[in-house]
Amino acid sequence: MAWTSAKPIVAGKYWYDPNGHHQADRQVHELRIVAIRPDANGNLVALLHGVTDTIPIETLNGDWFGPLAPPV
């Protein structure tokens, strides 16, 4: 697993950096854990902490790391 700007293609939990982890001039990362799941139409959407509705992943630009394995 590695950081990538490619959007998730499977459901799961991912680390997400909306500002892009790979930018050389980035000093502060805004890392979040985001749950990705299919909506009623089968499209992947994101569940962000503090946001009451789902967000289409197409609108989220940044870097992703995952999917994360559940704790053992």
Phi, psi and omega per residue, in radians:
M1 nan 2.481 3.120
A2 -2.636 2.826 3.063
W3 -1.146 2.450 3.123
T4 -2.633 2.667 3.058
S5 -1.522 -0.114 3.096
A6 -1.193 2.313 -3.115
K7 -1.256 2.626 3.128
P8 -1.010 2.546 3.095
I9 -2.065 -0.057 3.066
V10 -2.302 2.661 3.108
A11 -1.163 2.674 3.115
G12 2.689 -2.996 3.079
K13 -1.867 2.397 -3.056
Y14 -2.327 2.607 2.845
W15 -1.339 2.469 -3.135
Y16 -2.380 2.270 3.046
D17 -2.057 1.801 -3.057
P18 -1.108 -0.332 -3.119
N19 -1.707 -0.039 3.110
G20 1.547 1.954 -3.107
H21 -1.198 -0.488 -2.998
H22 -1.563 -0.046 -3.128
Q23 -1.212 2.171 -3.036
A24 -1.079 -0.565 -3.079
D25 -1.548 0.043 -3.134
R26 -1.299 2.178 3.100
Q27 -1.775 -0.604 -3.093
V28 -2.071 2.266 3.095
H29 -1.791 2.440 3.113
E30 -1.852 1.186 -3.062
L31 -1.294 2.417 3.094
R32 -2.424 2.656 2.956
I33 -1.686 2.218 -3.077
V34 -2.116 2.335 3.049
A35 -1.596 2.249 3.107
I36 -1.926 2.269 3.139
R37 -2.582 2.811 3.077
P38 -1.369 2.538 3.033
D39 -1.543 -3.000 -3.093
A40 -1.076 -0.414 3.139
N41 -1.666 0.016 -3.135
G42 1.538 0.043 3.091
N43 -1.445 2.469 3.119
L44 -1.313 2.347 3.106
V45 -2.290 2.807 -3.125
A46 -1.874 2.464 2.998
L47 -1.913 1.940 -3.132
L48 -1.790 2.445 3.095
H49 -1.047 2.281 3.108
G50 1.536 -0.061 3.116
V51 -1.913 2.238 -3.024
T52 -1.389 -0.326 -3.105
D53 -2.059 2.892 3.074
T54 -1.417 2.787 -3.105
I55 -2.204 2.260 3.063
P56 -1.066 2.339 -3.090
I57 -1.145 -0.344 3.110
E58 -1.066 -0.432 -3.101
T59 -1.555 -0.109 -3.113
L60 -1.723 1.919 3.113
N61 -1.859 2.326 -3.094
G62 2.785 -2.761 -3.127
D63 -2.014 2.606 -3.047
W64 -2.177 2.612 3.055
F65 -2.458 2.028 -3.128
G66 2.670 -2.963 0.148
P67 -1.301 2.603 -3.109
L68 -1.412 2.438 3.074
A69 -1.364 2.489 3.098
P70 -1.146 2.679 3.134
P71 -1.111 2.610 -3.123
V72 -1.577 nan nan
